[in-house]
Amino acid sequence: MDGFSLNVFAIEFIGLMMVALCLIVLALPSGRRPSKRARYE
């Protein structure tokens, strides 16, 4: 039971980390890395 609960907690933690990474990537300003799409100047 301990191993199973530990695996579930690890999977949930990894899922939350992935969501946090997605939010961070979306929150980062696109001006830092100039791409072909972001040419507003």
C-alpha positions as CSV (number, residue, x, y, z in Angstrom):
1,M,0.0,0.0,0.0
2,D,2.8,2.4,0.8
3,G,4.5,1.9,-2.6
4,F,1.2,2.4,-4.4
5,S,0.3,5.6,-2.5
6,L,3.8,6.9,-3.1
7,N,3.5,6.3,-6.8
8,V,0.2,8.1,-6.9
9,F,1.7,11.1,-5.1
10,A,4.6,11.2,-7.5
11,I,2.3,11.1,-10.5
12,E,0.2,13.9,-9.1
13,F,3.4,15.9,-8.3
14,I,4.7,15.4,-11.8
15,G,1.4,16.5,-13.2
16,L,1.3,19.7,-11.2
17,M,4.9,20.4,-12.2
18,M,4.0,20.0,-15.9
19,V,1.0,22.4,-15.4
20,A,3.3,24.9,-13.6
21,L,5.9,24.7,-16.4
22,C,3.2,25.3,-19.0
23,L,2.0,28.4,-17.1
24,I,5.5,29.7,-16.7
25,V,6.2,29.3,-20.5
26,L,2.9,31.1,-21.3
27,A,3.7,33.8,-18.7
28,L,7.2,34.5,-20.1
29,P,7.5,37.6,-22.3
30,S,7.9,36.6,-25.9
31,G,10.3,39.6,-26.3
32,R,13.2,37.7,-24.7
33,R,13.4,35.2,-27.6
34,P,12.6,37.0,-30.8
35,S,11.0,34.6,-33.2
36,K,9.7,35.0,-36.8
37,R,6.1,35.5,-35.5
38,A,6.9,38.1,-32.9
39,R,8.1,41.1,-35.0
40,Y,5.9,44.0,-33.7
41,E,8.7,46.6,-33.7
